[in-house]
Amino acid sequence: MIANVTAPPIPALVQQQRQFFNTGCTKPLDFRIAQLQKLKEAIVNYEDDIVKAVQADLGRPAFEGYFEMAAISEVSLALKKLKSWMKPQKVSTSIEQFPSSAWIQPEPLGVALIIGPWNYPFQLLISPLVGAIAAGNCAILKPSEQAPQTSAVVAKMIRSVFEPHYVAIVEGGVEVAQQLLEEKYDHIFFTGGTAIGRIVMAAAAKHLTPVTLELGGKSPCIVDTDIHLEHSARRIVWGKFLNAGQTCIAPDYLLVNRQIKKPLMSAIKQYLQEFYGPDPSLSPDYGRIVNTKHFERLTALLDSGEVVVGGQTNPDHRYIAPTILDEVSWDSPVMQEEIFGPILPVLEYDRLEDAIAAINNRPKPLALYLFSRSREIQEQVLASTSSGGVAINDTVMQVGIPKLPFGGVGESGMGRYHGKASFDTFSHFKSVLKKGLWFDFKWRYAPYTPDQLKQIKRIVGG
């Protein structure tokens, strides 16, 4: 179907989608495959427009703009695996159930609302859509108004491919989001900050709507003494200052063994200059802060410690230099909230147990990073901490593996997606028991005998 139709008012739109879903049209494998193929083709056709829009919204270099195209690999994986994902999963039954068979059957939830963020405004809106379509749902998309150029391109793309009664997109600000959240959905998928995540969850609770919340938090980066210094420093700099630090899984702060702090800081300074030159404001490879509100919030955090690298700002261009802060305490303002910008505080530890305890005294982060060649230390950190995900000896790259589920825990979110996890998120797994009528055990029927009592004790006792 080729569409370019303006969606009706929100309550009517939700009702239209529910009516279309109830026809059963979205459920067959062939339909889902066809829609995924159309989505993939549209992404490829709009690729240049998407990258340019992201550059306009975030000042991101073209290379980083193409990270938005990770949605293509999500579609490709779904197209390859969907038939197997949709197959019922047989489970065994006990002799007491004879004659019987049982299975778990995935089915779509219905109408999904997907609310996207501004930092990766295309990928983080479209990737969940892949899961919603693959699972057989209808979907309403709400792109971030803080990335207006990307929002416009996504809206144009979606409306050129899908009828609004199947997949619709609704642009607008806070008022529109509030209107959307007043309606009843079968699932809400939200990516954004923790404060808004609470609002989304509260709105969903009114209708007992399940939610997936992809939030954030202060993702720590532990640096042990047993590392490859150059590789570690380079990977930390890249992961932190990618998209000017506006990445939900960017290392939020360094927790460095005191013995290696000095050489690590020196290496970080070296790679900052190698990546962005002596004046990063002139680098074509360094982004900008999304808007004035976030710029002002971030500049206020620069006083939280001693600036050892960077610190320069330009409000006219929403520019904040890649900045390293030393002499930071756990009580400093920069350590009280997710930074979500190009400021990297550095804290020290002497004993790994103390570093782990400090992390565990705070809300569970979306990501945790550890640089160490020691297998013992790797296992200790994995066993002693809780986070949405972990990368050992790298940063951010874990998100690029579609077969690794992605999601938070505690205040960093709930639910997961990517690959089959996206299909699972937008599916209900229905348990089915099928009994034959040609034979009937009498062990469960009254009047109960002593032998039946023995039998039920054996059954429930395992």
Helices and strands as residue ranges (DSSP letters): H 10-22, H 29-45, H 47-58, H 62-65, G 66-69, H 70-86, E 89-91, G 95-97, E 100-108, E 111-115, H 123-134, E 138-142, H 148-161, E 167-169, H 174-181, E 187-191, H 194-205, E 211-214, E 220-223, H 229-241, G 242-245, E 253-257, G 258-260, H 261-276, G 280-282, H 292-301, G 302-304, E 306-309, E 313-314, G 315-317, E 319-320, E 323-326, G 333-335, E 343-349, H 352-360, E 367-371, H 375-384, E 389-392, G 397-400, G 410-412, E 413-414, H 420-425, E 427-435, H 450-460
